[in-house]
Amino acid sequence: MEILKIEGVSFRYDAEWILKDISLTIGRGELWGILGPNGSGKTTLLNLIDGIISPQKGAIKIEGIAVGKIQRRNLAKLIAVVPQETAWIFPLTVEEVVLMGRTPHLGRCEFESKQDFDVARSAMEATDVLGFSSRLIQSLSGGERQRVLIARALAQQPKMLLLDEPTSSLDIAHQIRIFELLRRLSEESGLTVLAATHDMNLASLYCNRIALLHKGDFYSNGTPEEALTQKSIRDVYGVDTVVDRHPLTGLPRISLLGGHSPKRGSRWKSGAAPHL
């Protein structure tokens, strides 16, 4: 059953189109990886889905209703967003930040109930931030803050979760933990997840579906096997790779060739290293 439908959407900030007549259908409980080079429109796509910006052409519908027709408070019950960066001005504790996710479920001037605190605690446990729930958000590392933002989004109890580079500041152990959590939520709770990421191997390992953005359109979308090929990666990123099968999962595994590409030869000729 579909939850999100993107129908012929185009968007531009100025004269140049960032996205051009794109269409995509997302099913309930699917975990999508949104991949593409810098500037390909990944963040713009997430902002369009969340209704922060509106398309100049086409429509985006959630459960059959155009995003622009859904009241912001009601939209926050459907979609939670984990942005790349958030500026923290006020001294808030981790628990206070995570409890912000309960705001759409509270009435005007209503305080959090025990249920709200329980939901927040569960979200902090899932993202491994409960141990420093009383610390100020400003005192945390970038990776720790990112996990707090994911906890806040989970506390929102949405139907759809949008994440913009969710693991860019995380060590490898927490990268795996976050993607395992996302996959478990999609499989067990029916949460639909769209994660914009540059990590093709993580996307291949955990996502059921992958959309590869290139020059304002989807170069490919489908299963990891369909979307991530040597040709698609070369055409979209301009680099040569080896795409083989992981010996345990059987899923595509991408290895960068870099300067050892047999087609390109060494990136830097002997004695001609760049001046840094």
C-alpha positions, 0 to 999 in steps of 0.5 A: 500500500502506497503512502507517498506519491510524487507526481511529475514534480519540478522545482527550482530556486532560480533559473536552473531546475534542481528537480525536473518532472520526477515521479516516484511511489513509496510504499508503506514500511519501505526503507529507501536510500536516496543517493546522488552527488552533491547538488543533485537535489537530495535535500531539496526532495526531502524539503518538498516532501515535508512541505517546507518548500512547494513544487513549481510543477506537479504534486506530492501526496501523502495517503492521497492528500496533497502535502500543501493541503495538510495543516502543519500540526497534522503533517507533523504527526505524519512526517518527522525529519532529521536534518543535517545540521541544527543550531542550538541557541538555548541551553536544553538537555537531551531529554528536553530536546527529545520531548520536543518530538511530542509537541504535535501530540499535545494540546495548547498549554498542555504538559507532557504526560507519563506516556510522553516521557515513556515514549521519549525514554524509549526513543533515547534507549533505541538511539543509545542516548539515554545515558546522557539524557541530563546533559546539555545538547551543546556539550555533546559531540556532533555524532551524539547530537545526531543521535539525539535528533533521531531520538526526537524524530522517533518520539514524534511517532510519525508514519514517515521518517525523513533523514538527511545524511543521518550517519555522516557524523557517526562512528562505524558502530553507530552507523550500523546501529542506526541503520539496523534500527531504521530497518527494524522500525520499517519491518516491525512497525511499518514506518516508512523511511527515506534516508538521503546518504552518500554511503552506497554500501550502507544503503545497499545493505539495509535499504529495500529500495534505492533512488539514484538522483542525477541532473534533476531526475532519477537515473535509476530506482529499484532494488539495490541490485537494480539501482547500483551498478558499475554503469550507473555509478560511473554515469552519475558520479563519474568514477569507476568502481567494482560492484560485486556481491557481498559473500554473506548477504549476496547484496551489491558491494561497491569498491572504489578504484580511485587512482588504480582504475585500469581505465583511468590509470594513476590519478597522480603521475609520479612526482606530480602530487598536488601541493596542499 
